[in-house]
Amino acid sequence: MHRLNLTIDESLYEQARSHSFVSKKSISQIVREGLSLYLAKETNDSVKAQLVLEAKDEQEILEILAEDDYITEDEFVKKFNL
């Protein structure tokens, strides 16, 4: 596990603290769960991020980042009525 420092505004912290108390989960657990849900969504950025992780070298990463026409699988299915 990695340690992460982040800064949030007071109202968001109070909401997280209250939710933590009610759900009997640590704020860290709530943040991990929320981040996991956010990253699980299939978006253009998530598709691009996965391609970057799978890239073989720096040049391939630069090409991926320069490209802006990625679409998600759901968007592809809708676009081509599959």
N, C-alpha and C positions, 0 to 999 in steps of 0.2 A: 504494500500500500504506500502511496505517496502523500505527503503533507502538502496542503494547498492553503495559501492565505488569500482572502478576498475581502473587499470592502463593500458593504451594503449600507443603504440609508437606514435611519433609525426605525421608521415604520415597518420596513421589511424585516428587520431584525426582531422587532416586537411580535410581528405575526409569526415568524419562525419559532420564537421562544414559546409563545402561547401554544402553537400547534405541537411543539415538542413536549410540552407539559401534558397536554390532553392525550396525545397519542402514545406517550411513554417511550418516545424515540429521541435519540440525540439529534441536535441540529445537524451534525455531520451526516447522520443517516438520512435525514430528510433531504439534505443537499445532494447526497449520492443518488438517492432514488429519483429526485427531480432531474438531475443531470442525465441519468441513464434514460429516462423517458424522453427527454429533449433530444438526445443523440440517437435514439431509436427511430425517430421520425425520418421518413425518407424524403429528403429535400434535395434540391440541386447541390447545396453545399455539402450535404452528407454523402452524396454520390461522389462528388469531387474529392472529399476528404478520404474516402475509401480508396479511390484511385491513387491518391498521393501515398497512402500507406503501402499500396501494392507496387508502387513504382520501383523500377530496377536501378535508376540512377538519377542524378541531379537534373540532367537534361530532360528526362521524361517528366519529372516533377514540374519544371519550368513550363513545359508544353501544356501540361494539365492545367496549371494555374492561368495560363494565357488564354485558354479556351473558355468560352462562355455559353456554349450551346448544349450543355448537358440537360437531359430531362430525366425525371424519375420513371420507374417502370409503370407506375399508375398513369402518369401523364402520357406515356407511350401507348398504353392500352386504350386510353380515351381518344387520343389523336387518331389512331388507326382502327378504331372500333373493333378491337379484338376481344 
